[in-house]
């Protein structure tokens, strides 16, 4: 992998990690069960995306 490709992956990892954290924070603060569930699903999806990017390296 070229250095530029590694930078793209590093950037994607950072974004996926940030979104996971934001969704987890939102889920912990939401009182509506449907919205909380949606935020938890988004957090899980972003964590899965992070894991896929991480395994590229």
Secondary structure, DSSP 8 states (H G I E B T S, - for coil): --HHHHHHHHHHHHHHHHHHHHHHHHHHH--SHHHHHHHHHHHHHHHHHHHHHHTT-
